[in-house]
Amino acid sequence: MYGRSCSTSKKTKNNKLMWCVIWKKDDIYSIFTNQIFESNKKALEFKNKQTSFRKKHDAKVIPYDYKYFKGVKEHEFDK
C-alpha cells in the first residue's frame, strides 16, 4: 500500500501500524486531530465522517509518524 519503512512508524503491541488523518492547509500537510487509529479502516471511517473535509481540503489516511505534527510538504512523504 505505502512503500514506507515500518521502523519509522509507531507500532501497536501486536506489531501493527498505527494510522492518522492528515490534511492539506496552506500547501502543508499536518495532522488533523490528535487521535491515532489502530487500523486503516477506522481512520478512513473517521475521515469520511468529518464535514470539514470537502473538496477544498485534501485529506489522507497514512501510517502515523511524528513529523506530521509540524507539517510536511507533499514531496516529503515517504514513497
C-alpha positions as a Python dict, from the first residue, in 0.01 Angstrom:
ca = {
    (1, 'M'): (0, 0, 0),
    (2, 'Y'): (258, 256, 109),
    (3, 'G'): (621, 193, 37),
    (4, 'R'): (740, 324, 368),
    (5, 'S'): (952, 154, 626),
    (6, 'C'): (770, 26, 931),
    (7, 'S'): (1065, 122, 1151),
    (8, 'T'): (977, 494, 1139),
    (9, 'S'): (609, 447, 1214),
    (10, 'K'): (458, 375, 1552),
    (11, 'K'): (352, 15, 1610),
    (12, 'T'): (96, -129, 1846),
    (13, 'K'): (178, -415, 2081),
    (14, 'N'): (82, -675, 1823),
    (15, 'N'): (319, -515, 1567),
    (16, 'K'): (55, -340, 1353),
    (17, 'L'): (93, 11, 1221),
    (18, 'M'): (-95, 298, 1378),
    (19, 'W'): (-278, 535, 1143),
    (20, 'C'): (-352, 908, 1141),
    (21, 'V'): (-551, 1153, 933),
    (22, 'I'): (-363, 1444, 777),
    (23, 'W'): (-497, 1735, 575),
    (24, 'K'): (-353, 1996, 346),
    (25, 'K'): (-378, 2355, 460),
    (26, 'D'): (-173, 2634, 304),
    (27, 'D'): (30, 2382, 97),
    (28, 'I'): (141, 2190, 413),
    (29, 'Y'): (11, 1850, 528),
    (30, 'S'): (-35, 1819, 904),
    (31, 'I'): (-229, 1603, 1148),
    (32, 'F'): (-598, 1692, 1154),
    (33, 'T'): (-671, 1556, 1501),
    (34, 'N'): (-471, 1420, 1793),
    (35, 'Q'): (-643, 1082, 1755),
    (36, 'I'): (-433, 789, 1637),
    (37, 'F'): (-616, 488, 1497),
    (38, 'E'): (-534, 119, 1527),
    (39, 'S'): (-645, 34, 1174),
    (40, 'N'): (-664, 195, 834),
    (41, 'K'): (-1037, 115, 823),
    (42, 'K'): (-1111, 308, 1145),
    (43, 'A'): (-910, 607, 1027),
    (44, 'L'): (-1097, 610, 694),
    (45, 'E'): (-1431, 593, 876),
    (46, 'F'): (-1329, 891, 1089),
    (47, 'K'): (-1213, 1087, 784),
    (48, 'N'): (-1533, 1018, 593),
    (49, 'K'): (-1749, 1140, 884),
    (50, 'Q'): (-1578, 1481, 905),
    (51, 'T'): (-1777, 1759, 745),
    (52, 'S'): (-1470, 1985, 721),
    (53, 'F'): (-1317, 1758, 456),
    (54, 'R'): (-1475, 1890, 144),
    (55, 'K'): (-1319, 1943, -195),
    (56, 'K'): (-1116, 2242, -76),
    (57, 'H'): (-911, 2029, 169),
    (58, 'D'): (-704, 1732, 61),
    (59, 'A'): (-719, 1474, 342),
    (60, 'K'): (-530, 1144, 357),
    (61, 'V'): (-506, 844, 587),
    (62, 'I'): (-143, 741, 634),
    (63, 'P'): (74, 547, 878),
    (64, 'Y'): (143, 760, 1186),
    (65, 'D'): (472, 949, 1206),
    (66, 'Y'): (555, 1231, 1447),
    (67, 'K'): (679, 1458, 1166),
    (68, 'Y'): (319, 1530, 1064),
    (69, 'F'): (262, 1735, 1382),
    (70, 'K'): (498, 2003, 1247),
    (71, 'G'): (369, 1964, 892),
    (72, 'V'): (535, 1845, 572),
    (73, 'K'): (512, 1926, 203),
    (74, 'E'): (379, 1662, -36),
    (75, 'H'): (723, 1572, -172),
    (76, 'E'): (836, 1483, 183),
    (77, 'F'): (607, 1180, 207),
    (78, 'D'): (797, 852, 210),
    (79, 'K'): (711, 682, -113),
}
